[in-house]
Amino acid sequence: MYAHNVAKFESDSTTTILQMELNTFCESASAEEFDLVILSGVLHEMLNPREELSSIYSRLSCNGRLFIVTPNNQSIHRLLGVFLGILENTSTLTSTEIMMQQHSNYSLDSLKGLLKESGFTVDLALTNFLKPHTHKQMQTWVDEGLLTEAKLQSLYELSEAFEPYNSEMFILARKYGE
């Protein structure tokens, strides 16, 4: 799928797509600027996200955009964890997050604040997928046939009613002209 989509965009001579590790991008001595950087599922794994976001900001063109997909620590399943006494608060790193080398987690407000501190303006922020239980619990139910594709789809459809308490955040931020 990725290769198919890249081929469609690269047929446009004005578009160049680069897929690389973030540290390679940020450490590159190139003066090349980018119109769009996508961070999908990596922000919470960064040791120093503020520094990384500042590096990205400096590499974006005037009005360049940053698109971030990251878990939402205000998800219903995390709120339930606090209510049940499993988590001290929604920002508490779980044993799974620590094992997966995740160093932080964010709410819509905390991520917007971090982006603002890094010079960005947030154009769009939303959440998606109502997730009432942990990944492990839900995967077990899928494997056992208890959570069907139709039931998963209903959790996507219900997510609009549960904004901002869904499990994934989507943020579109911009570097405005200086």
OpenMM code with the backbone's topology and positions (N, CA, C; nanometers):
from openmm import Vec3, app, unit

residues = "MET TYR ALA HIS ASN VAL ALA LYS PHE GLU SER ASP SER THR THR THR ILE LEU GLN MET GLU LEU ASN THR PHE CYS GLU SER ALA SER ALA GLU GLU PHE ASP LEU VAL ILE LEU SER GLY VAL LEU HIS GLU MET LEU ASN PRO ARG GLU GLU LEU SER SER ILE TYR SER ARG LEU SER CYS ASN GLY ARG LEU PHE ILE VAL THR PRO ASN ASN GLN SER ILE HIS ARG LEU LEU GLY VAL PHE LEU GLY ILE LEU GLU ASN THR SER THR LEU THR SER THR GLU ILE MET MET GLN GLN HIS SER ASN TYR SER LEU ASP SER LEU LYS GLY LEU LEU LYS GLU SER GLY PHE THR VAL ASP LEU ALA LEU THR ASN PHE LEU LYS PRO HIS THR HIS LYS GLN MET GLN THR TRP VAL ASP GLU GLY LEU LEU THR GLU ALA LYS LEU GLN SER LEU TYR GLU LEU SER GLU ALA PHE GLU PRO TYR ASN SER GLU MET PHE ILE LEU ALA ARG LYS TYR GLY GLU".split()
positions = [
    Vec3(0.0815, -0.1187, 0.0000),
    Vec3(0.0000, 0.0000, 0.0000),
    Vec3(0.0863, 0.1257, 0.0000),
    Vec3(0.1889, 0.1272, 0.0876),
    Vec3(0.2786, 0.2430, 0.0944),
    Vec3(0.3419, 0.2686, -0.0427),
    Vec3(0.3984, 0.1634, -0.1028),
    Vec3(0.4662, 0.1792, -0.2325),
    Vec3(0.3694, 0.2297, -0.3386),
    Vec3(0.2472, 0.1804, -0.3375),
    Vec3(0.1454, 0.2242, -0.4337),
    Vec3(0.1169, 0.3739, -0.4171),
    Vec3(0.0977, 0.4181, -0.2938),
    Vec3(0.0677, 0.5599, -0.2681),
    Vec3(0.1864, 0.6497, -0.3009),
    Vec3(0.3059, 0.6058, -0.2668),
    Vec3(0.4243, 0.6847, -0.2990),
    Vec3(0.4363, 0.7012, -0.4498),
    Vec3(0.4155, 0.5936, -0.5228),
    Vec3(0.4244, 0.5999, -0.6698),
    Vec3(0.3250, 0.7006, -0.7267),
    Vec3(0.2053, 0.7065, -0.6706),
    Vec3(0.1047, 0.8023, -0.7181),
    Vec3(0.1528, 0.9461, -0.6976),
    Vec3(0.2095, 0.9748, -0.5814),
    Vec3(0.2542, 1.1111, -0.5532),
    Vec3(0.3832, 1.1454, -0.6265),
    Vec3(0.4734, 1.0494, -0.6388),
    Vec3(0.6001, 1.0779, -0.7041),
    Vec3(0.5864, 1.0979, -0.8539),
    Vec3(0.4723, 1.0569, -0.9105),
    Vec3(0.4507, 1.0832, -1.0526),
    Vec3(0.4309, 1.2333, -1.0770),
    Vec3(0.4018, 1.3068, -0.9721),
    Vec3(0.3917, 1.4530, -0.9770),
    Vec3(0.5327, 1.5075, -0.9564),
    Vec3(0.5871, 1.5741, -1.0551),
    Vec3(0.7264, 1.6185, -1.0479),
    Vec3(0.7521, 1.7237, -0.9396),
    Vec3(0.6475, 1.7767, -0.8787),
    Vec3(0.6669, 1.8766, -0.7730),
    Vec3(0.6731, 1.8135, -0.6342),
    Vec3(0.6560, 1.6808, -0.6268),
    Vec3(0.6502, 1.6127, -0.4978),
    Vec3(0.7664, 1.5158, -0.4831),
    Vec3(0.8337, 1.5250, -0.3700),
    Vec3(0.9378, 1.4290, -0.3343),
    Vec3(0.9020, 1.3729, -0.1981),
    Vec3(0.9011, 1.2410, -0.1877),
    Vec3(0.8684, 1.1760, -0.0609),
    Vec3(0.9937, 1.1080, -0.0090),
    Vec3(1.0265, 1.1381, 0.1158),
    Vec3(1.1399, 1.0747, 0.1819),
    Vec3(1.0882, 0.9996, 0.3035),
    Vec3(1.1305, 0.8758, 0.3183),
    Vec3(1.0975, 0.8009, 0.4389),
    Vec3(1.2298, 0.7729, 0.5080),
    Vec3(1.2437, 0.8253, 0.6300),
    Vec3(1.3705, 0.8084, 0.7003),
    Vec3(1.3461, 0.8133, 0.8505),
    Vec3(1.4462, 0.7690, 0.9232),
    Vec3(1.4403, 0.7783, 1.0678),
    Vec3(1.4492, 0.9250, 1.1079),
    Vec3(1.3789, 0.9593, 1.2129),
    Vec3(1.3716, 1.0986, 1.2557),
    Vec3(1.5095, 1.1558, 1.2876),
    Vec3(1.5941, 1.0787, 1.3557),
    Vec3(1.7253, 1.1325, 1.3907),
    Vec3(1.8081, 1.1617, 1.2656),
    Vec3(1.7924, 1.0818, 1.1613),
    Vec3(1.8616, 1.1074, 1.0349),
    Vec3(1.8121, 1.2383, 0.9750),
    Vec3(1.6810, 1.2580, 0.9775),
    Vec3(1.6207, 1.3808, 0.9258),
    Vec3(1.6715, 1.5027, 1.0026),
    Vec3(1.6685, 1.4961, 1.1341),
    Vec3(1.7046, 1.6114, 1.2164),
    Vec3(1.8541, 1.6407, 1.2135),
    Vec3(1.9368, 1.5374, 1.1984),
    Vec3(2.0815, 1.5563, 1.2005),
    Vec3(2.1392, 1.5890, 1.0640),
    Vec3(2.0585, 1.5779, 0.9606),
    Vec3(2.1059, 1.6052, 0.8257),
    Vec3(2.1567, 1.7487, 0.8157),
    Vec3(2.2713, 1.7637, 0.7522),
    Vec3(2.3298, 1.8974, 0.7361),
    Vec3(2.2654, 1.9724, 0.6199),
    Vec3(2.1783, 1.9060, 0.5487),
    Vec3(2.1137, 1.9675, 0.4335),
    Vec3(2.0322, 2.0892, 0.4758),
    Vec3(2.0302, 2.1881, 0.3896),
    Vec3(1.9502, 2.3079, 0.4152),
    Vec3(1.8100, 2.2914, 0.3565),
    Vec3(1.7818, 2.1744, 0.3035),
    Vec3(1.6525, 2.1493, 0.2400),
    Vec3(1.5390, 2.1654, 0.3415),
    Vec3(1.4327, 2.2334, 0.2967),
    Vec3(1.3148, 2.2508, 0.3810),
    Vec3(1.2041, 2.1598, 0.3312),
    Vec3(1.1123, 2.1277, 0.4199),
    Vec3(1.0039, 2.0361, 0.3877),
    Vec3(0.8703, 2.1039, 0.4104),
    Vec3(0.7716, 2.0666, 0.3302),
    Vec3(0.6363, 2.1207, 0.3429),
    Vec3(0.5531, 2.0417, 0.4430),
    Vec3(0.5878, 1.9137, 0.4624),
    Vec3(0.5102, 1.8277, 0.5516),
    Vec3(0.6018, 1.7233, 0.6139),
    Vec3(0.5893, 1.7079, 0.7452),
    Vec3(0.6559, 1.5999, 0.8177),
    Vec3(0.5467, 1.5243, 0.8908),
    Vec3(0.5520, 1.3913, 0.8830),
    Vec3(0.4534, 1.3063, 0.9496),
    Vec3(0.5230, 1.2276, 1.0593),
    Vec3(0.4725, 1.2392, 1.1809),
    Vec3(0.5176, 1.1590, 1.2945),
    Vec3(0.4018, 1.0692, 1.3340),
    Vec3(0.4056, 0.9471, 1.2919),
    Vec3(0.2960, 0.8541, 1.3201),
    Vec3(0.3433, 0.7468, 1.4172),
    Vec3(0.2922, 0.7538, 1.5393),
    Vec3(0.3226, 0.6532, 1.6402),
    Vec3(0.4641, 0.6572, 1.6936),
    Vec3(0.5299, 0.7736, 1.6914),
    Vec3(0.6674, 0.7805, 1.7409),
    Vec3(0.6903, 0.8874, 1.8477),
    Vec3(0.6055, 0.9863, 1.8573),
    Vec3(0.6304, 1.0968, 1.9493),
    Vec3(0.6483, 1.0482, 2.0928),
    Vec3(0.5672, 0.9549, 2.1363),
    Vec3(0.5732, 0.9052, 2.2737),
    Vec3(0.6964, 0.8177, 2.2998),
    Vec3(0.7729, 0.7865, 2.1944),
    Vec3(0.8949, 0.7076, 2.2096),
    Vec3(1.0209, 0.7946, 2.2129),
    Vec3(1.0059, 0.9223, 2.1908),
    Vec3(1.1209, 1.0131, 2.1865),
    Vec3(1.1710, 1.0437, 2.3271),
    Vec3(1.3042, 1.0424, 2.3419),
    Vec3(1.3639, 1.0764, 2.4719),
    Vec3(1.3501, 1.2239, 2.5028),
    Vec3(1.3621, 1.3095, 2.3995),
    Vec3(1.3536, 1.4534, 2.4195),
    Vec3(1.2612, 1.5130, 2.3130),
    Vec3(1.1304, 1.4960, 2.3280),
    Vec3(1.0383, 1.5409, 2.2235),
    Vec3(1.0448, 1.6909, 2.1947),
    Vec3(1.0673, 1.7725, 2.2954),
    Vec3(1.0746, 1.9176, 2.2738),
    Vec3(1.1907, 1.9508, 2.1791),
    Vec3(1.3042, 1.8894, 2.2012),
    Vec3(1.4211, 1.9119, 2.1157),
    Vec3(1.3947, 1.8611, 1.9732),
    Vec3(1.3335, 1.7443, 1.9614),
    Vec3(1.3037, 1.6873, 1.8293),
    Vec3(1.2041, 1.7756, 1.7534),
    Vec3(1.1020, 1.8244, 1.8230),
    Vec3(1.0034, 1.9108, 1.7576),
    Vec3(1.0677, 2.0423, 1.7131),
    Vec3(1.1584, 2.0953, 1.7927),
    Vec3(1.2292, 2.2177, 1.7528),
    Vec3(1.3135, 2.1932, 1.6278),
    Vec3(1.3769, 2.0767, 1.6201),
    Vec3(1.4546, 2.0420, 1.5009),
    Vec3(1.3649, 2.0314, 1.3787),
    Vec3(1.2498, 1.9692, 1.3960),
    Vec3(1.1547, 1.9576, 1.2849),
    Vec3(1.1079, 2.0956, 1.2423),
    Vec3(1.0756, 2.1796, 1.3407),
    Vec3(1.0305, 2.3156, 1.3118),
    Vec3(1.1324, 2.3885, 1.2242),
    Vec3(1.2593, 2.3750, 1.2572),
    Vec3(1.3633, 2.4458, 1.1826),
    Vec3(1.3796, 2.3929, 1.0402),
    Vec3(1.3337, 2.2711, 1.0136),
    Vec3(1.3471, 2.2126, 0.8802),
    Vec3(1.2223, 2.2320, 0.7944),
    Vec3(1.1155, 2.2828, 0.8534),
    Vec3(0.9926, 2.3057, 0.7766),
    Vec3(0.9997, 2.4377, 0.7004),
    Vec3(0.9381, 2.4375, 0.5837),
    Vec3(0.9268, 2.5605, 0.5056),
    Vec3(0.8262, 2.6538, 0.5721),
    Vec3(0.8238, 2.7778, 0.5292),
    Vec3(0.7247, 2.8733, 0.5772),
    Vec3(0.5870, 2.8136, 0.5512),
    Vec3(0.5021, 2.8091, 0.6514),
    Vec3(0.3701, 2.7466, 0.6459),
    Vec3(0.3751, 2.5948, 0.6302),
    Vec3(0.4919, 2.5342, 0.6560),
    Vec3(0.5036, 2.3890, 0.6537),
    Vec3(0.4198, 2.3269, 0.7645),
    Vec3(0.3805, 2.2036, 0.7436),
    Vec3(0.2917, 2.1359, 0.8390),
    Vec3(0.3567, 2.0143, 0.9030),
    Vec3(0.3121, 1.9879, 1.0231),
    Vec3(0.3522, 1.8694, 1.0978),
    Vec3(0.2248, 1.7936, 1.1318),
    Vec3(0.2201, 1.6661, 1.0936),
    Vec3(0.1048, 1.5810, 1.1230),
    Vec3(0.1499, 1.4748, 1.2223),
    Vec3(0.0812, 1.4677, 1.3357),
    Vec3(0.1177, 1.3744, 1.4430),
    Vec3(0.0011, 1.2811, 1.4718),
    Vec3(0.0328, 1.1531, 1.4829),
    Vec3(-0.0615, 1.0522, 1.5317),
    Vec3(0.0042, 0.9909, 1.6545),
    Vec3(-0.0656, 0.9957, 1.7666),
    Vec3(-0.0097, 0.9413, 1.8910),
    Vec3(-0.1240, 0.9000, 1.9841),
    Vec3(-0.0979, 0.8070, 2.0755),
    Vec3(-0.2035, 0.7671, 2.1702),
    Vec3(-0.2472, 0.8839, 2.2589),
    Vec3(-0.3704, 0.8762, 2.3032),
    Vec3(-0.4315, 0.9777, 2.3890),
    Vec3(-0.4358, 0.9258, 2.5322),
    Vec3(-0.3683, 0.9940, 2.6248),
    Vec3(-0.3702, 0.9461, 2.7630),
    Vec3(-0.5017, 0.9784, 2.8341),
    Vec3(-0.5952, 1.0411, 2.7646),
    Vec3(-0.7280, 1.0652, 2.8205),
    Vec3(-0.8301, 0.9655, 2.7651),
    Vec3(-0.7811, 0.8587, 2.7044),
    Vec3(-0.8679, 0.7537, 2.6511),
    Vec3(-0.9525, 0.6933, 2.7634),
    Vec3(-1.0698, 0.6502, 2.7273),
    Vec3(-1.1611, 0.5918, 2.8272),
    Vec3(-1.0950, 0.4759, 2.9014),
    Vec3(-1.0169, 0.3935, 2.8328),
    Vec3(-0.9556, 0.2801, 2.9028),
    Vec3(-0.8528, 0.3267, 3.0071),
    Vec3(-0.7870, 0.4402, 2.9836),
    Vec3(-0.6934, 0.4916, 3.0839),
    Vec3(-0.7703, 0.5567, 3.1995),
    Vec3(-0.8778, 0.6272, 3.1679),
    Vec3(-0.9619, 0.6844, 3.2740),
    Vec3(-1.0196, 0.5735, 3.3620),
    Vec3(-1.0581, 0.4631, 3.2997),
    Vec3(-1.1084, 0.3482, 3.3746),
    Vec3(-0.9981, 0.2915, 3.4639),
    Vec3(-0.8742, 0.2892, 3.4134),
    Vec3(-0.7604, 0.2430, 3.4935),
    Vec3(-0.7398, 0.3266, 3.6184),
    Vec3(-0.7571, 0.4580, 3.6066),
    Vec3(-0.7469, 0.5468, 3.7230),
    Vec3(-0.8620, 0.5187, 3.8190),
    Vec3(-0.9828, 0.5084, 3.7652),
    Vec3(-1.1014, 0.4834, 3.8479),
    Vec3(-1.0873, 0.3528, 3.9274),
    Vec3(-1.0294, 0.2500, 3.8648),
    Vec3(-1.0140, 0.1196, 3.9304),
    Vec3(-0.8896, 0.1113, 4.0188),
    Vec3(-0.8085, 0.2185, 4.0209),
    Vec3(-0.6884, 0.2190, 4.1029),
    Vec3(-0.5690, 0.1485, 4.0397),
    Vec3(-0.5780, 0.1148, 3.9115),
    Vec3(-0.4674, 0.0495, 3.8412),
    Vec3(-0.3609, 0.1520, 3.8045),
    Vec3(-0.4044, 0.2724, 3.7695),
    Vec3(-0.3136, 0.3825, 3.7366),
    Vec3(-0.3299, 0.4933, 3.8400),
    Vec3(-0.2189, 0.5572, 3.8761),
    Vec3(-0.2249, 0.6708, 3.9688),
    Vec3(-0.2974, 0.7879, 3.9027),
    Vec3(-0.2623, 0.8132, 3.7754),
    Vec3(-0.3295, 0.9157, 3.6961),
    Vec3(-0.3133, 0.8779, 3.5490),
    Vec3(-0.3753, 0.9509, 3.4600),
    Vec3(-0.3731, 0.9112, 3.3191),
    Vec3(-0.2360, 0.9283, 3.2543),
    Vec3(-0.1470, 1.0038, 3.3181),
    Vec3(-0.0113, 1.0220, 3.2649),
    Vec3(0.0865, 0.9156, 3.3134),
    Vec3(0.0453, 0.8334, 3.4085),
    Vec3(0.1314, 0.7274, 3.4595),
    Vec3(0.1694, 0.6330, 3.3468),
    Vec3(0.2995, 0.6081, 3.3316),
    Vec3(0.3435, 0.5112, 3.2310),
    Vec3(0.3124, 0.3710, 3.2812),
    Vec3(0.2488, 0.2919, 3.1976),
    Vec3(0.2151, 0.1547, 3.2340),
    Vec3(0.3375, 0.0651, 3.2128),
    Vec3(0.3330, -0.0547, 3.2672),
    Vec3(0.4435, -0.1493, 3.2475),
    Vec3(0.4601, -0.1817, 3.0992),
    Vec3(0.3504, -0.1862, 3.0254),
    Vec3(0.3586, -0.2118, 2.8811),
    Vec3(0.4272, -0.0964, 2.8099),
    Vec3(0.3934, 0.0271, 2.8456),
    Vec3(0.4573, 0.1436, 2.7838),
    Vec3(0.6074, 0.1445, 2.8130),
    Vec3(0.6439, 0.1115, 2.9344),
    Vec3(0.7855, 0.1074, 2.9708),
    Vec3(0.8570, -0.0028, 2.8935),
    Vec3(0.7958, -0.1205, 2.8855),
    Vec3(0.8541, -0.2315, 2.8107),
    Vec3(0.8716, -0.1948, 2.6630),
    Vec3(0.7768, -0.1171, 2.6087),
    Vec3(0.7816, -0.0765, 2.4681),
    Vec3(0.8687, 0.0473, 2.4469),
    Vec3(0.9416, 0.0880, 2.5495),
    Vec3(1.0335, 0.2018, 2.5459),
    Vec3(0.9627, 0.3327, 2.5102),
    Vec3(0.8447, 0.3486, 2.5659),
    Vec3(0.7722, 0.4742, 2.5503),
    Vec3(0.8060, 0.5606, 2.6717),
    Vec3(0.8430, 0.6847, 2.6442),
    Vec3(0.8940, 0.7710, 2.7497),
    Vec3(0.7935, 0.8744, 2.7984),
    Vec3(0.6851, 0.8909, 2.7245),
    Vec3(0.5863, 0.9912, 2.7633),
    Vec3(0.4525, 0.9547, 2.7011),
    Vec3(0.3506, 1.0248, 2.7456),
    Vec3(0.2189, 1.0148, 2.6818),
    Vec3(0.1530, 1.1518, 2.6916),
    Vec3(0.0514, 1.1711, 2.6108),
    Vec3(-0.0050, 1.3046, 2.5947),
    Vec3(-0.1573, 1.3036, 2.5936),
    Vec3(-0.2124, 1.4145, 2.6383),
    Vec3(-0.3526, 1.4470, 2.6177),
    Vec3(-0.3564, 1.5488, 2.5040),
    Vec3(-0.4751, 1.5797, 2.4542),
    Vec3(-0.4840, 1.6846, 2.3523),
    Vec3(-0.4236, 1.8147, 2.4039),
    Vec3(-0.4572, 1.8517, 2.5270),
    Vec3(-0.4072, 1.9783, 2.5824),
    Vec3(-0.2561, 1.9775, 2.6016),
    Vec3(-0.2009, 1.8690, 2.6554),
    Vec3(-0.0561, 1.8676, 2.6790),
    Vec3(0.0210, 1.8665, 2.5481),
    Vec3(-0.0299, 1.7977, 2.4466),
    Vec3(0.0383, 1.7966, 2.3175),
    Vec3(0.0279, 1.9321, 2.2481),
    Vec3(-0.0878, 1.9943, 2.2569),
    Vec3(-0.1011, 2.1299, 2.2008),
    Vec3(-0.0021, 2.2252, 2.2683),
    Vec3(0.0119, 2.2131, 2.4008),
    Vec3(0.1057, 2.2978, 2.4745),
    Vec3(0.2502, 2.2740, 2.4317),
    Vec3(0.2874, 2.1478, 2.4150),
    Vec3(0.4225, 2.1148, 2.3710),
    Vec3(0.4499, 2.1704, 2.2313),
    Vec3(0.3526, 2.1584, 2.1434),
    Vec3(0.3687, 2.2118, 2.0085),
    Vec3(0.3813, 2.3644, 2.0104),
    Vec3(0.3005, 2.4293, 2.0925),
    Vec3(0.3079, 2.5754, 2.1036),
    Vec3(0.4458, 2.6180, 2.1550),
    Vec3(0.4969, 2.5473, 2.2568),
    Vec3(0.6302, 2.5772, 2.3102),
    Vec3(0.7385, 2.5594, 2.2037),
    Vec3(0.7128, 2.4731, 2.1058),
    Vec3(0.8098, 2.4461, 1.9991),
    Vec3(0.7900, 2.5370, 1.8792),
    Vec3(0.6960, 2.6335, 1.8898),
    Vec3(0.6770, 2.7326, 1.7849),
    Vec3(0.5617, 2.7068, 1.6898),
    Vec3(0.4947, 2.5941, 1.7038),
    Vec3(0.3861, 2.5576, 1.6129),
    Vec3(0.2531, 2.6190, 1.6534),
    Vec3(0.1655, 2.6321, 1.5555),
    Vec3(0.0255, 2.6654, 1.5778),
    Vec3(-0.0552, 2.5420, 1.5393),
    Vec3(-0.1455, 2.5006, 1.6258),
    Vec3(-0.2265, 2.3818, 1.5985),
    Vec3(-0.3469, 2.4224, 1.5149),
    Vec3(-0.3598, 2.3626, 1.3965),
    Vec3(-0.4719, 2.3900, 1.3069),
    Vec3(-0.5887, 2.2947, 1.3303),
    Vec3(-0.5584, 2.1712, 1.3701),
    Vec3(-0.6619, 2.0695, 1.3873),
    Vec3(-0.6167, 1.9704, 1.4927),
    Vec3(-0.7067, 1.9340, 1.5830),
    Vec3(-0.6767, 1.8337, 1.6852),
    Vec3(-0.8031, 1.7533, 1.7102),
    Vec3(-0.7935, 1.6225, 1.6929),
    Vec3(-0.9095, 1.5376, 1.7183),
    Vec3(-0.8653, 1.4002, 1.7642),
    Vec3(-0.9607, 1.3249, 1.8155),
    Vec3(-0.9335, 1.1879, 1.8584),
    Vec3(-1.0252, 1.0938, 1.7825),
    Vec3(-0.9867, 0.9647, 1.7845),
    Vec3(-1.0636, 0.8641, 1.7118),
    Vec3(-1.0501, 0.7294, 1.7819),
    Vec3(-1.1470, 0.6466, 1.7682),
    Vec3(-1.1586, 0.5081, 1.8154),
    Vec3(-1.1826, 0.4993, 1.9655),
    Vec3(-1.3052, 0.4692, 1.9983),
    Vec3(-1.3456, 0.4463, 2.1363),
    Vec3(-1.2898, 0.3112, 2.1794),
    Vec3(-1.1973, 0.3140, 2.2727),
    Vec3(-1.1289, 0.1913, 2.3174),
    Vec3(-1.1538, 0.1724, 2.4663),
    Vec3(-1.2479, 0.0837, 2.5024),
    Vec3(-1.2832, 0.0688, 2.6433),
    Vec3(-1.1849, -0.0144, 2.7254),
    Vec3(-1.0953, -0.0880, 2.6594),
    Vec3(-1.0029, -0.1765, 2.7321),
    Vec3(-0.8642, -0.1706, 2.6687),
    Vec3(-0.7667, -0.2341, 2.7308),
    Vec3(-0.6293, -0.2320, 2.6810),
    Vec3(-0.6182, -0.3048, 2.5471),
    Vec3(-0.5072, -0.2791, 2.4768),
    Vec3(-0.4812, -0.3490, 2.3501),
    Vec3(-0.4850, -0.5005, 2.3716),
    Vec3(-0.4170, -0.5447, 2.4765),
    Vec3(-0.4078, -0.6896, 2.5032),
    Vec3(-0.5460, -0.7510, 2.5248),
    Vec3(-0.6294, -0.6858, 2.6046),
    Vec3(-0.7636, -0.7380, 2.6297),
    Vec3(-0.8456, -0.7421, 2.5006),
    Vec3(-0.8385, -0.6348, 2.4253),
    Vec3(-0.9186, -0.6291, 2.3030),
    Vec3(-0.8684, -0.7282, 2.1991),
    Vec3(-0.7369, -0.7472, 2.1900),
    Vec3(-0.6820, -0.8448, 2.0952),
    Vec3(-0.7258, -0.9861, 2.1329),
    Vec3(-0.7277, -1.0154, 2.2627),
    Vec3(-0.7744, -1.1467, 2.3087),
    Vec3(-0.9187, -1.1693, 2.2642),
    Vec3(-1.0037, -1.0671, 2.2774),
    Vec3(-1.1437, -1.0801, 2.2361),
    Vec3(-1.1569, -1.0958, 2.0849),
    Vec3(-1.0701, -1.0289, 2.0106),
    Vec3(-1.0699, -1.0469, 1.8644),
    Vec3(-1.0300, -1.1902, 1.8324),
    Vec3(-0.9226, -1.2387, 1.8945),
    Vec3(-0.8738, -1.3744, 1.8698),
    Vec3(-0.9784, -1.4795, 1.9055),
    Vec3(-1.0565, -1.4522, 2.0083),
    Vec3(-1.1599, -1.5470, 2.0530),
    Vec3(-1.2917, -1.5292, 1.9777),
    Vec3(-1.2985, -1.4330, 1.8878),
    Vec3(-1.4198, -1.4103, 1.8101),
    Vec3(-1.5269, -1.3308, 1.8824),
    Vec3(-1.4962, -1.2807, 2.0011),
    Vec3(-1.5939, -1.2033, 2.0777),
    Vec3(-1.6059, -1.0598, 2.0278),
    Vec3(-1.4981, -1.0083, 1.9729),
    Vec3(-1.4967, -0.8723, 1.9204),
    Vec3(-1.4791, -0.8833, 1.7691),
    Vec3(-1.5893, -0.8700, 1.6999),
    Vec3(-1.5904, -0.8888, 1.5545),
    Vec3(-1.5550, -0.7592, 1.4820),
    Vec3(-1.5327, -0.7700, 1.3530),
    Vec3(-1.5048, -0.6523, 1.2709),
    Vec3(-1.6199, -0.5522, 1.2807),
    Vec3(-1.7439, -0.6018, 1.2813),
    Vec3(-1.8606, -0.5130, 1.2914),
    Vec3(-1.8616, -0.4390, 1.4259),
    Vec3(-1.8257, -0.5077, 1.5324),
    Vec3(-1.8217, -0.4430, 1.6642),
    Vec3(-1.7082, -0.3416, 1.6714),
    Vec3(-1.5944, -0.3731, 1.6101),
    Vec3(-1.4853, -0.2758, 1.6048),
    Vec3(-1.5276, -0.1520, 1.5272),
    Vec3(-1.5971, -0.1728, 1.4163),
    Vec3(-1.6453, -0.0598, 1.3366),
    Vec3(-1.7385, 0.0287, 1.4185),
    Vec3(-1.8210, -0.0332, 1.5024),
    Vec3(-1.9120, 0.0467, 1.5852),
    Vec3(-1.8346, 0.1338, 1.6837),
    Vec3(-1.7174, 0.0876, 1.7290),
    Vec3(-1.6351, 0.1686, 1.8192),
    Vec3(-1.5774, 0.2898, 1.7468),
    Vec3(-1.5481, 0.2747, 1.6167),
    Vec3(-1.5063, 0.3908, 1.5371),
    Vec3(-1.6228, 0.4880, 1.5204),
    Vec3(-1.7398, 0.4340, 1.4918),
    Vec3(-1.8565, 0.5188, 1.4698),
    Vec3(-1.8989, 0.5919, 1.5964),
    Vec3(-1.8864, 0.5277, 1.7109),
    Vec3(-1.9222, 0.5898, 1.8387),
    Vec3(-1.8223, 0.6975, 1.8822),
    Vec3(-1.7043, 0.6954, 1.8252),
    Vec3(-1.5983, 0.7835, 1.8740),
    Vec3(-1.6345, 0.9316, 1.8654),
    Vec3(-1.7156, 0.9699, 1.7695),
    Vec3(-1.7549, 1.1107, 1.7591),
    Vec3(-1.8258, 1.1587, 1.8854),
    Vec3(-1.9043, 1.0711, 1.9453),
    Vec3(-1.9786, 1.1071, 2.0664),
    Vec3(-1.8887, 1.1128, 2.1904),
    Vec3(-1.7687, 1.0574, 2.1806),
    Vec3(-1.6802, 1.0505, 2.2970),
    Vec3(-1.5546, 1.1366, 2.2838),
    Vec3(-1.5565, 1.2297, 2.1903),
    Vec3(-1.4453, 1.3256, 2.1762),
    Vec3(-1.4359, 1.4034, 2.3070),
    Vec3(-1.3281, 1.4207, 2.3722),
    Vec3(-1.1899, 1.3890, 2.3383),
    Vec3(-1.1355, 1.2648, 2.4090),
    Vec3(-1.2190, 1.1652, 2.4367),
    Vec3(-1.1782, 1.0501, 2.5179),
    Vec3(-1.1500, 0.9247, 2.4372),
    Vec3(-1.1190, 0.9387, 2.3106),
    Vec3(-1.0865, 0.8240, 2.2261),
    Vec3(-0.9382, 0.7916, 2.2383),
    Vec3(-0.8978, 0.6807, 2.1795),
    Vec3(-0.7628, 0.6305, 2.2068),
    Vec3(-0.6519, 0.6912, 2.1221),
    Vec3(-0.6806, 0.7431, 2.0036),
    Vec3(-0.5769, 0.7978, 1.9176),
    Vec3(-0.6007, 0.9457, 1.8926),
    Vec3(-0.4908, 1.0225, 1.8916),
    Vec3(-0.4994, 1.1654, 1.8606),
    Vec3(-0.4384, 1.1912, 1.7236),
    Vec3(-0.4983, 1.2854, 1.6539),
    Vec3(-0.4497, 1.3305, 1.5247),
    Vec3(-0.4364, 1.4823, 1.5335),
    Vec3(-0.3138, 1.5302, 1.5149),
    Vec3(-0.2859, 1.6730, 1.5287),
    Vec3(-0.2221, 1.7226, 1.3994),
    Vec3(-0.2746, 1.8317, 1.3471),
    Vec3(-0.2128, 1.8983, 1.2340),
    Vec3(-0.1686, 2.0353, 1.2825),
    Vec3(-0.0366, 2.0569, 1.2802),
    Vec3(0.0207, 2.1844, 1.3265),
    Vec3(0.0947, 2.2503, 1.2107),
    Vec3(0.1171, 2.3788, 1.2261),
    Vec3(0.1783, 2.4564, 1.1171),
    Vec3(0.2861, 2.5491, 1.1724),
    Vec3(0.3880, 2.5646, 1.0892),
    Vec3(0.4897, 2.6660, 1.1157),
    Vec3(0.4479, 2.7876, 1.0336),
    Vec3(0.4031, 2.8914, 1.1008),
    Vec3(0.3611, 3.0105, 1.0284),
    Vec3(0.4807, 3.0952, 0.9903),
    Vec3(0.4657, 3.1684, 0.8833),
    Vec3(0.5733, 3.2526, 0.8297),
    Vec3(0.6350, 3.3400, 0.9362),
    Vec3(0.7637, 3.3564, 0.9244),
    Vec3(0.8380, 3.4341, 1.0257),
    Vec3(0.8682, 3.5726, 0.9758),
] * unit.nanometer
topology = app.Topology()
chain = topology.addChain("A")
for resn in residues:
    res = topology.addResidue(resn, chain)
    for name in ("N", "CA", "C"):
        topology.addAtom(name, app.Element.getBySymbol(name[0]), res)
